[in-house]
Amino acid sequence: MGKSQETFSKKEKEKKRLKKRQDKEAKREERKANPKKSGFEDMISYVDENGNPSDTPPDPSKKIEFKLEDIELGVPKRTKEEDVNPIRSGKVEFFNDEKGFGFIKENETNEKFFVHVSSLTEEIEENDKVSFELEQGMKGLNAVRVKKI
């Protein structure tokens, strides 16, 4: 006589499939019985006065009105006050005579600016106090018209 084609592992797999199907059906019935509100209102998110996301609408009393002309996109335009004195002062932090370049540290902001030998009006050395102007170079601001003080 032939052996049964159903083995223990086949029976277990079939039981798991039936259990999974029953669980899925039970979940479907539960969703039908207790429908959630799912729509546009649940997807809306608000931003409070501090810029943080919130699920409640903002308070109309805290609303601030802006004029369209007051909004600036990009870099703000320079005012005349910023261009009063283009000559700055600083100290030579590093200078290499052989290669012909160095760096000047500005006194006010402590920023370092590149200087090339072609921008010098007289010879400078490290730790010299100098006056200079700034111009836009290929990789940032460069010190030009450098003079000893």
C-alpha positions as CSV (number, residue, x, y, z in Angstrom):
1,M,0.0,0.0,0.0
2,G,1.1,3.5,-0.7
3,K,2.1,6.0,1.9
4,S,0.0,9.1,2.5
5,Q,1.2,12.1,0.4
6,E,0.7,14.5,3.4
7,T,3.7,14.8,5.6
8,F,4.0,16.6,9.0
9,S,5.6,19.7,7.5
10,K,2.9,20.0,4.8
11,K,0.2,19.8,7.5
12,E,2.0,22.5,9.5
13,K,2.4,24.8,6.5
14,E,-1.3,24.4,5.7
15,K,-2.3,25.3,9.3
16,K,-0.1,28.4,9.2
17,R,-1.7,29.5,5.9
18,L,-5.2,29.0,7.3
19,K,-4.3,30.9,10.5
20,K,-2.9,33.8,8.5
21,R,-6.0,33.9,6.3
22,Q,-8.3,34.0,9.4
23,D,-6.2,36.7,11.0
24,K,-6.4,38.8,7.9
25,E,-10.2,38.3,7.6
26,A,-10.6,39.3,11.3
27,K,-8.6,42.5,10.8
28,R,-10.7,43.3,7.7
29,E,-14.0,42.8,9.7
30,E,-12.6,45.0,12.5
31,R,-11.8,47.8,10.1
32,K,-15.3,47.6,8.6
33,A,-16.9,47.7,12.1
34,N,-14.8,50.7,13.3
35,P,-14.0,52.9,10.4
36,K,-11.5,55.7,11.1
37,K,-11.8,59.2,9.8
38,S,-9.3,59.1,7.0
39,G,-9.3,62.1,4.7
40,F,-7.8,65.4,4.0
41,E,-8.3,66.8,7.5
42,D,-6.1,64.1,9.0
43,M,-3.3,64.9,6.6
44,I,-3.1,68.6,7.4
45,S,-0.2,69.9,9.5
46,Y,0.1,73.4,10.8
47,V,3.1,75.6,11.7
48,D,3.0,77.5,15.0
49,E,4.3,81.0,15.7
50,N,7.8,79.6,16.5
51,G,8.0,77.6,13.2
52,N,7.4,74.2,14.7
53,P,4.9,71.7,13.2
54,S,1.7,71.3,15.0
55,D,-1.6,69.5,14.6
56,T,-3.7,72.4,15.8
57,P,-4.5,75.5,13.7
58,P,-2.6,78.7,14.7
59,D,-4.1,81.3,16.9
60,P,-5.5,84.2,14.7
61,S,-4.7,86.7,17.4
62,K,-0.9,86.0,17.1
63,K,-1.0,86.5,13.3
64,I,1.6,89.0,12.0
65,E,1.1,90.8,8.7
66,F,4.0,91.4,6.3
67,K,4.3,93.6,3.3
68,L,5.4,91.9,0.2
69,E,8.1,94.6,-0.4
70,D,9.7,93.8,3.0
71,I,10.6,90.2,2.0
72,E,14.1,89.9,0.6
73,L,15.2,86.9,-1.4
74,G,19.0,86.4,-1.7
75,V,21.7,88.5,-0.2
76,P,20.6,91.9,1.2
77,K,21.7,95.0,-0.7
78,R,24.6,96.8,0.8
79,T,23.9,100.2,2.4
80,K,26.1,103.2,2.2
81,E,27.2,102.8,5.8
82,E,29.0,99.6,5.1
83,D,31.2,101.2,2.4
84,V,32.5,104.1,4.6
85,N,36.1,102.9,5.1
86,P,37.3,100.3,2.6
87,I,40.8,100.4,4.1
88,R,41.3,97.8,6.8
89,S,44.2,97.0,9.1
90,G,45.7,93.8,10.2
91,K,48.8,91.7,10.9
92,V,50.7,89.4,8.6
93,E,50.2,85.9,10.0
94,F,52.2,84.1,7.3
95,F,54.2,85.1,4.3
96,N,56.4,83.0,2.0
97,D,58.9,85.1,-0.1
98,E,59.9,82.1,-2.2
99,K,56.3,81.2,-3.3
100,G,55.0,84.8,-3.2
101,F,51.9,84.5,-1.1
102,G,50.7,84.7,2.5
103,F,47.8,85.5,4.8
104,I,46.8,88.6,6.7
105,K,44.6,88.5,9.8
106,E,42.3,91.5,10.2
107,N,42.3,93.2,13.6
108,E,38.5,93.8,13.9
109,T,37.0,90.5,12.8
110,N,40.1,88.1,13.1
111,E,39.4,86.8,9.6
112,K,42.3,85.7,7.5
113,F,42.7,86.9,3.9
114,F,45.0,85.7,1.2
115,V,47.6,88.1,-0.1
116,H,49.8,87.6,-3.3
117,V,53.1,89.3,-3.9
118,S,51.6,91.2,-6.9
119,S,49.2,93.0,-4.5
120,L,52.0,94.4,-2.4
121,T,53.1,98.1,-2.6
122,E,56.2,97.4,-0.5
123,E,57.9,94.3,0.9
124,I,56.3,92.7,4.0
125,E,57.4,90.1,6.5
126,E,55.6,88.0,9.2
127,N,54.1,89.9,12.2
128,D,54.2,93.3,10.3
129,K,51.2,95.5,10.8
130,V,49.6,96.4,7.5
131,S,46.7,98.3,5.9
132,F,44.9,96.7,3.0
133,E,41.7,96.7,0.9
134,L,39.7,93.6,-0.1
135,E,38.7,92.4,-3.5
136,Q,36.9,89.3,-4.7
137,G,39.3,86.7,-6.0
138,M,38.7,83.3,-7.6
139,K,38.4,81.5,-4.2
140,G,37.2,84.3,-1.9
141,L,38.3,87.7,-0.7
142,N,41.9,88.7,-1.3
143,A,43.9,91.5,0.3
144,V,45.1,94.1,-2.2
145,R,47.1,97.4,-2.1
146,V,48.9,96.1,1.1
147,K,51.1,98.7,2.9
148,K,53.1,98.6,6.1
149,I,51.8,100.8,8.9
